[in-house]
Amino acid sequence: MTRRAHGGAAVAPRCAQEPPDLVAAARPERAWVAGRAHVPGAMALVVLARLAGLGAPVRPDEAGYLAVAAQAHGGGPELYGDLWLDRPPLLVAIFRLGGVLGGVTAVRLLALVGVVVLVLPAADAGRTLSGGRGAAWAA
């Protein structure tokens, strides 16, 4: 079944077109390599950017999270003891670990590791959605 567009040319109806197979397009070996070619560079940029701010003065949020994490679960009416914080327990646990390991610098290093680890899944998601170019931008 065809329909005529303005000017008389035959055009296939929209419903007859096959949707793109995104899963098959994301699996070729070349796409896999192309999607990860920018990952090491992105990881290096993340590390350099994070290391540049490693010695910055302590920000109020960091100091507050460290204070709450230091006394969390020590008793009190709130989830984290006597202090109220509307943040998830995993964040407080990360700040507690950072406090034990050395304070703000340790927290920033833990964040650096977390960000570096998340570059690869971001590149994979970008590659799945938009191919190699999407992977480079997502990474």
VOSE-412626 format. One line per 8 residues: their letters; for each residue y, x, z of N, C-alpha, C. Coordinates in steps of 0.1 Angstrom, whole numbers, plus 5000, padded with zeros to 4 digits. Example, Ala and Ser with C-alpha at 12.3 -4.5 7.8 and 13.67 -1.06 7.14 Angstrom:
REM VOSE-412626
as = 4943/5132/5078/4955/5123/5078/4967/5132/5078 | 4978/5128/5071/4989/5137/5071/5000/5129/5079
END
This chain:
REM VOSE-412626
mtrrahgg = 4988/5008/5000/5000/5000/5000/5012/5009/5000 | 5021/5007/4991/5034/5014/4990/5045/5004/4989 | 5056/5009/4993/5068/5001/4992/5079/5009/4984 | 5088/5002/4978/5098/5008/4970/5111/5011/4978 | 5115/5023/4978/5128/5027/4985/5139/5023/4976 | 5151/5024/4981/5163/5022/4973/5163/5032/4961 | 5163/5028/4949/5162/5037/4938/5149/5036/4931 | 5139/5029/4936/5127/5026/4929/5116/5036/4932
aavaprca = 5118/5047/4940/5107/5057/4942/5097/5051/4952 | 5084/5054/4950/5073/5049/4958/5073/5057/4971 | 5072/5050/4982/5072/5056/4995/5061/5050/5003 | 5053/5059/5010/5042/5054/5018/5048/5048/5031 | 5041/5037/5035/5046/5031/5048/5045/5040/5059 | 5053/5038/5069/5053/5047/5081/5040/5046/5089 | 5034/5034/5090/5022/5033/5098/5010/5040/5091 | 5011/5043/5078/4999/5050/5072/4999/5065/5074
qeppdlva = 5010/5071/5079/5011/5085/5081/5003/5089/5094 | 4996/5100/5093/4988/5105/5104/4997/5112/5114 | 4995/5109/5127/5003/5117/5137/4998/5131/5137 | 5007/5141/5140/5003/5155/5141/4993/5157/5152 | 4983/5166/5150/4973/5169/5160/4979/5181/5168 | 4985/5178/5179/4992/5188/5187/4982/5197/5194 | 4970/5192/5197/4960/5200/5204/4955/5211/5194 | 4951/5206/5182/4946/5216/5172/4957/5226/5168
aarperaw = 4969/5222/5167/4980/5231/5164/4983/5241/5174 | 4980/5238/5187/4982/5247/5198/4971/5257/5200 | 4960/5256/5193/4948/5264/5196/4946/5276/5186 | 4952/5277/5175/4949/5288/5166/4952/5302/5173 | 4944/5312/5170/4945/5325/5176/4959/5331/5174 | 4965/5329/5162/4978/5335/5160/4988/5328/5169 | 4987/5315/5171/4997/5308/5179/4996/5313/5194 | 4983/5316/5198/4981/5320/5211/4988/5333/5214
vagrahvp = 4987/5343/5204/4993/5356/5206/5009/5354/5204 | 5013/5346/5194/5027/5345/5192/5034/5338/5204 | 5027/5329/5210/5033/5322/5222/5034/5331/5234 | 5027/5342/5234/5028/5351/5246/5035/5364/5243 | 5040/5366/5231/5046/5379/5228/5058/5381/5236 | 5065/5371/5239/5078/5373/5247/5076/5372/5262 | 5065/5370/5267/5062/5368/5281/5065/5381/5289 | 5060/5393/5285/5064/5405/5292/5079/5408/5293
gamalvvl = 5086/5405/5282/5100/5407/5282/5107/5398/5291 | 5103/5385/5291/5108/5375/5300/5106/5379/5314 | 5094/5383/5317/5091/5387/5331/5099/5399/5335 | 5101/5409/5326/5110/5420/5330/5124/5416/5332 | 5129/5406/5324/5143/5401/5327/5144/5394/5340 | 5134/5386/5343/5134/5379/5356/5134/5389/5368 | 5126/5399/5367/5126/5409/5377/5139/5416/5379 | 5145/5420/5367/5158/5427/5368/5169/5418/5374
arlaglga = 5169/5405/5370/5179/5396/5375/5177/5394/5390 | 5165/5392/5394/5162/5390/5409/5165/5403/5417 | 5162/5414/5412/5164/5427/5419/5179/5429/5420 | 5187/5425/5410/5202/5427/5411/5208/5419/5423 | 5202/5408/5427/5207/5400/5438/5200/5403/5451 | 5191/5412/5451/5183/5415/5463/5192/5419/5475 | 5202/5427/5473/5210/5432/5484/5223/5423/5486 | 5224/5412/5480/5235/5403/5482/5236/5398/5497
pvrpdeag = 5248/5394/5501/5249/5389/5515/5241/5376/5516 | 5237/5374/5529/5228/5362/5532/5236/5350/5529 | 5231/5340/5522/5237/5328/5519/5234/5318/5530 | 5243/5308/5533/5241/5299/5544/5227/5291/5543 | 5223/5287/5531/5210/5280/5530/5199/5289/5535 | 5199/5302/5530/5188/5311/5534/5188/5313/5549 | 5199/5315/5555/5200/5317/5570/5195/5304/5577 | 5199/5293/5572/5195/5280/5579/5180/5278/5578
ylavaaqa = 5174/5280/5566/5160/5279/5564/5152/5289/5573 | 5157/5301/5574/5150/5311/5582/5151/5307/5597 | 5162/5301/5601/5163/5297/5615/5154/5285/5618 | 5153/5276/5609/5144/5264/5611/5129/5269/5611 | 5126/5278/5601/5112/5283/5600/5108/5291/5612 | 5118/5298/5618/5114/5306/5630/5110/5297/5642 | 5116/5286/5643/5113/5277/5654/5105/5265/5651 | 5100/5264/5638/5092/5253/5634/5079/5251/5642
hgggpely = 5076/5239/5645/5063/5236/5652/5063/5241/5666 | 5075/5244/5672/5076/5248/5685/5078/5237/5695 | 5076/5225/5690/5079/5213/5699/5092/5207/5695 | 5094/5195/5699/5107/5188/5696/5104/5176/5688 | 5115/5168/5687/5113/5154/5681/5112/5154/5665 | 5116/5165/5659/5117/5165/5644/5104/5172/5639 | 5102/5171/5626/5091/5177/5619/5090/5192/5622 | 5101/5199/5622/5102/5213/5623/5107/5217/5637
gdlwldrp = 5105/5209/5647/5110/5213/5660/5122/5205/5664 | 5132/5212/5670/5144/5206/5674/5155/5205/5663 | 5153/5212/5652/5162/5212/5641/5157/5202/5630 | 5167/5196/5623/5163/5187/5612/5165/5194/5599 | 5156/5193/5590/5156/5199/5577/5149/5189/5567 | 5156/5185/5557/5150/5176/5547/5144/5184/5535 | 5135/5193/5538/5129/5201/5528/5114/5201/5530 | 5106/5203/5520/5091/5202/5521/5085/5213/5530
pllvaifr = 5074/5210/5536/5068/5220/5545/5064/5233/5538 | 5061/5233/5525/5057/5246/5519/5069/5255/5518 | 5081/5250/5516/5093/5258/5516/5095/5264/5529 | 5094/5257/5540/5095/5262/5553/5085/5272/5556 | 5072/5270/5551/5062/5280/5553/5065/5293/5546 | 5071/5292/5534/5075/5305/5527/5086/5312/5534 | 5095/5305/5540/5106/5311/5548/5100/5317/5561 | 5090/5310/5567/5084/5315/5579/5077/5328/5576
lggvlggv = 5069/5329/5565/5063/5341/5561/5073/5352/5558 | 5084/5349/5551/5094/5358/5548/5101/5364/5561 | 5103/5355/5571/5108/5359/5584/5099/5369/5591 | 5086/5366/5590/5076/5375/5596/5076/5389/5589 | 5077/5388/5576/5076/5401/5568/5089/5409/5568 | 5100/5403/5572/5112/5411/5573/5125/5404/5570 | 5126/5391/5569/5138/5384/5568/5142/5380/5554 | 5155/5380/5551/5160/5376/5538/5155/5384/5526
tavrllal = 5154/5397/5528/5149/5405/5517/5134/5401/5513 | 5126/5399/5523/5112/5395/5521/5112/5381/5514 | 5120/5372/5518/5120/5359/5512/5124/5360/5497 | 5134/5368/5495/5138/5370/5481/5127/5377/5472 | 5120/5386/5478/5109/5392/5471/5098/5382/5469 | 5095/5374/5478/5085/5363/5476/5089/5354/5465 | 5102/5350/5464/5107/5342/5454/5106/5349/5440 | 5109/5362/5440/5107/5370/5428/5093/5369/5423
vgvvvlvl = 5083/5371/5431/5069/5370/5427/5066/5356/5422 | 5071/5345/5429/5069/5332/5424/5075/5329/5411 | 5086/5334/5408/5093/5332/5395/5085/5339/5384 | 5081/5351/5387/5074/5359/5377/5061/5352/5373 | 5054/5347/5383/5041/5340/5381/5043/5327/5373 | 5055/5320/5374/5057/5308/5367/5062/5310/5352 | 5065/5322/5348/5069/5325/5335/5058/5321/5325 | 5045/5325/5328/5034/5323/5319/5031/5308/5317
paadagrt = 5030/5300/5327/5028/5285/5324/5040/5279/5317 | 5052/5284/5319/5064/5279/5312/5062/5282/5297 | 5058/5294/5294/5056/5298/5280/5045/5290/5274 | 5034/5287/5281/5023/5279/5276/5028/5265/5273 | 5036/5259/5282/5041/5246/5279/5050/5246/5267 | 5059/5255/5266/5068/5256/5254/5060/5258/5241 | 5049/5266/5242/5041/5268/5230/5034/5255/5226 | 5029/5248/5236/5022/5236/5233/5031/5225/5227
lsggrgaa = 5043/5225/5232/5052/5215/5227/5059/5218/5214 | 5062/5231/5212/5070/5235/5201/5066/5248/5193 | 5054/5253/5196/5049/5265/5189/5055/5277/5195 | 5054/5288/5187/5058/5301/5192/5072/5302/5196 | 5081/5296/5188/5095/5296/5191/5098/5289/5205 | 5091/5278/5207/5093/5271/5220/5088/5279/5232 | 5077/5287/5230/5072/5296/5240/5082/5306/5243 | 5089/5312/5233/5099/5322/5236/5110/5317/5244
waa = 5115/5305/5240/5126/5299/5248/5122/5295/5262 | 5110/5289/5263/5105/5285/5277/5103/5297/5286 | 5098/5308/5280/5095/5320/5289/5108/5325/5294
END
